[in-house]
């Protein structure tokens, strides 16, 4: 369906029950899938009075902490049948905002918003000591305590009680984000895409993720600036900078032997998303430093205090992964010309943007915006992308 435009379809469930009047009520829907923060949704509904009351405000379906599940679909505009489907959000309604316009009708709206299921992990701040467990085991234990399924990568050794435990000060979500950051991991929750069951709690239909960025996945269909008459990528802005470390050196004093331990990270542990890294781009230009032409861009890590050599390596790796993102980009995608539901936390190819910018990028954020107008439905996706090298790999 290259030139034919898709039709966008939206399905929404409240506590696992379909919202039958979605077509009549909803004017605007936005779902932001994020990697570094919680995902969210925002929905604007038309509101009208019944004499002097406003039934939609009192509707039990739109009260706080209702479970909200959202599925997007794409299909033929002529046949109006959804051929591509993806559950992109499973979380909870966390805010309600009525607005009464000057004309009352049609100016009045009810706006509701919410966060993904990780918001359940933000209610209680804890002071808890974790002993004899790896960071991965801690992540599994926390996810399972909320009934979530788990997708967790292994980490280094557990901290033994005799050498030092790990102290949690804050909510479970804050603590997991800290553990993910120090391992170079991502922490997020995501629907597993299965059939939506009637329930106030998603349970194992939501998966807790704790692992490195999965840049090695099969790339999603390409985004392209061309042909100009019907591009899937409406606009695109990219940037890459010179002044970030290309090598990270971490040092600490072993608490038992009292010897200095050193960890060096200078090679990417993940699949490289391109041909030219920052090192490649800089090596021929370092002659500007004259006598220091062989100088490396080194970042020295000094704030952490690990208890084991493998922890030191993990900290160096985490800092390296963050600084190793060479390029960042933002773009606006015409979702009705794209052959699938574009998702965050997955790679996607970009075409038509020049030799250096073309190739695979990693989607950190995908903000889906569905807007019902009088003539047709509008569906666009705002994306934030990163990559660790420029040009196509190979």
WODA-V66373 format. One record per backbone hydrogen bond with DSSP energy under -0.5 kcal/mol. NH is the residue of the N-H (numbers start at 1). CO is the residue of the C=O. If there is no record, write none. Layout:
BEGIN
nh=NH co=CO
nh=NH co=CO
END
This chain:
BEGIN
nh=6 co=336
nh=7 co=75
nh=9 co=73
nh=11 co=71
nh=13 co=69
nh=14 co=17
nh=15 co=13
nh=15 co=67
nh=17 co=14
nh=19 co=12
nh=20 co=18
nh=22 co=19
nh=25 co=21
nh=26 co=22
nh=27 co=44
nh=28 co=44
nh=29 co=370
nh=30 co=42
nh=31 co=368
nh=32 co=40
nh=33 co=31
nh=33 co=366
nh=34 co=32
nh=35 co=364
nh=40 co=32
nh=41 co=114
nh=42 co=30
nh=43 co=112
nh=44 co=28
nh=45 co=110
nh=46 co=25
nh=47 co=108
nh=50 co=53
nh=51 co=49
nh=52 co=50
nh=53 co=50
nh=55 co=53
nh=57 co=54
nh=58 co=54
nh=59 co=55
nh=59 co=56
nh=62 co=59
nh=63 co=60
nh=65 co=93
nh=66 co=63
nh=68 co=91
nh=69 co=13
nh=70 co=89
nh=71 co=11
nh=72 co=86
nh=73 co=9
nh=74 co=84
nh=75 co=7
nh=76 co=81
nh=77 co=5
nh=80 co=76
nh=81 co=76
nh=83 co=74
nh=84 co=74
nh=86 co=72
nh=88 co=70
nh=88 co=86
nh=89 co=70
nh=91 co=68
nh=92 co=115
nh=93 co=66
nh=94 co=92
nh=94 co=113
nh=95 co=113
nh=97 co=111
nh=99 co=109
nh=101 co=99
nh=104 co=101
nh=105 co=103
nh=108 co=104
nh=109 co=99
nh=110 co=45
nh=111 co=97
nh=112 co=43
nh=112 co=110
nh=113 co=95
nh=114 co=41
nh=115 co=92
nh=116 co=39
nh=117 co=90
nh=119 co=116
nh=120 co=117
nh=121 co=118
nh=122 co=119
nh=123 co=120
nh=126 co=170
nh=128 co=126
nh=128 co=168
nh=130 co=128
nh=130 co=166
nh=131 co=129
nh=132 co=159
nh=138 co=134
nh=139 co=135
nh=140 co=136
nh=141 co=137
nh=142 co=138
nh=143 co=139
nh=144 co=140
nh=145 co=141
nh=146 co=142
nh=146 co=143
nh=147 co=144
nh=148 co=143
nh=149 co=206
nh=151 co=208
nh=153 co=210
nh=159 co=133
nh=160 co=158
nh=163 co=160
nh=164 co=160
nh=166 co=130
nh=168 co=128
nh=168 co=166
nh=169 co=167
nh=170 co=126
nh=172 co=121
nh=172 co=124
nh=173 co=121
nh=175 co=171
nh=176 co=172
nh=177 co=173
nh=178 co=174
nh=179 co=175
nh=180 co=176
nh=181 co=177
nh=182 co=178
nh=183 co=179
nh=183 co=180
nh=184 co=180
nh=184 co=181
nh=185 co=180
nh=186 co=211
nh=188 co=209
nh=190 co=207
nh=192 co=205
nh=199 co=197
nh=205 co=202
nh=206 co=203
nh=207 co=190
nh=208 co=149
nh=209 co=188
nh=209 co=207
nh=210 co=151
nh=211 co=186
nh=215 co=213
nh=217 co=214
nh=220 co=347
nh=223 co=349
nh=225 co=351
nh=230 co=227
nh=231 co=228
nh=232 co=224
nh=233 co=224
nh=234 co=232
nh=234 co=332
nh=235 co=332
nh=237 co=330
nh=239 co=328
nh=241 co=326
nh=244 co=242
nh=246 co=297
nh=247 co=297
nh=248 co=265
nh=249 co=299
nh=250 co=263
nh=251 co=301
nh=252 co=261
nh=254 co=252
nh=254 co=259
nh=258 co=254
nh=261 co=252
nh=263 co=250
nh=265 co=248
nh=274 co=272
nh=275 co=390
nh=276 co=390
nh=277 co=275
nh=281 co=277
nh=282 co=278
nh=283 co=279
nh=284 co=280
nh=285 co=282
nh=286 co=282
nh=288 co=285
nh=289 co=286
nh=290 co=287
nh=291 co=289
nh=292 co=289
nh=293 co=290
nh=295 co=292
nh=298 co=296
nh=299 co=247
nh=300 co=298
nh=301 co=249
nh=301 co=299
nh=302 co=300
nh=312 co=308
nh=313 co=309
nh=314 co=310
nh=315 co=311
nh=316 co=312
nh=317 co=313
nh=318 co=314
nh=319 co=315
nh=320 co=316
nh=321 co=317
nh=322 co=318
nh=323 co=319
nh=324 co=320
nh=325 co=322
nh=326 co=324
nh=326 co=387
nh=327 co=387
nh=328 co=239
nh=329 co=385
nh=330 co=237
nh=331 co=383
nh=332 co=235
nh=333 co=381
nh=334 co=232
nh=335 co=333
nh=335 co=379
nh=336 co=379
nh=337 co=334
nh=338 co=335
nh=342 co=340
nh=345 co=363
nh=348 co=361
nh=349 co=220
nh=350 co=359
nh=351 co=223
nh=358 co=354
nh=359 co=350
nh=361 co=348
nh=362 co=386
nh=363 co=346
nh=363 co=361
nh=364 co=362
nh=364 co=384
nh=365 co=384
nh=366 co=33
nh=367 co=382
nh=368 co=31
nh=368 co=366
nh=369 co=380
nh=370 co=29
nh=370 co=368
nh=371 co=378
nh=372 co=27
nh=373 co=371
nh=373 co=376
nh=378 co=371
nh=380 co=369
nh=381 co=333
nh=382 co=367
nh=383 co=331
nh=383 co=381
nh=384 co=365
nh=385 co=329
nh=386 co=362
nh=387 co=327
nh=390 co=276
nh=391 co=356
END
